Amino acid sequence: MNYPDRLTRALSFGVRLLPSGRRDLGAAMLAEAASITAGPLRRRWLLGVGWFIAKEGIMTWLKLISIAGSALFILWILYNGMDSGWTGTGPEIVSYVTIMALLALNIVLMSRGLLAQRVGTGGGGGANRRVIDQ
């Protein structure tokens, strides 16, 4: 098995891991690669498909890491507040509560983005959203 065939098999596995809204595009890109004769042009096309798959995966993982980091930061602020007996000036306490509220909002918005991405409405909104809401 030569390099493009192995790459095609790996990319077809990667297409199955894409969010449902992007899976058709990934499959179409692989179908387009099948019509290109073997050589440097096909190899470049397949590497571009690989970049598309990696980019989609990286964005999903970055969102998950951001959600986890925000949750850990909220827990750290709560722990420090409980450990100190919630002592501090008024502005300090207000800033702690505000930071926790903003981090919680970040978690909610990122989670909704991941859910929309799994359903297939991520990025597009519009017509896809209307079909799902009906």
Rosetta blueprint (number, residue, H / E / L):
1 M L
2 N L
3 Y H
4 P H
5 D H
6 R H
7 L H
8 T H
9 R H
10 A H
11 L H
12 S H
13 F H
14 G H
15 V H
16 R H
17 L H
18 L L
19 P L
20 S H
21 G H
22 R H
23 R H
24 D H
25 L H
26 G H
27 A H
28 A H
29 M H
30 L H
31 A H
32 E H
33 A H
34 A H
35 S L
36 I L
37 T L
38 A L
39 G L
40 P H
41 L H
42 R H
43 R H
44 R H
45 W H
46 L H
47 L H
48 G H
49 V H
50 G H
51 W H
52 F H
53 I H
54 A H
55 K H
56 E H
57 G H
58 I H
59 M H
60 T H
61 W H
62 L H
63 K H
64 L H
65 I H
66 S H
67 I H
68 A H
69 G H
70 S H
71 A H
72 L H
73 F H
74 I H
75 L H
76 W H
77 I H
78 L H
79 Y H
80 N H
81 G H
82 M H
83 D H
84 S L
85 G L
86 W L
87 T L
88 G L
89 T L
90 G H
91 P H
92 E H
93 I H
94 V H
95 S H
96 Y H
97 V H
98 T H
99 I H
100 M H
101 A H
102 L H
103 L H
104 A H
105 L H
106 N H
107 I H
108 V H
109 L H
110 M H
111 S H
112 R H
113 G H
114 L H
115 L H
116 A H
117 Q H
118 R H
119 V H
120 G L
121 T L
122 G L
123 G L
124 G L
125 G L
126 G H
127 A H
128 N H
129 R H
130 R H
131 V H
132 I H
133 D H
134 Q L
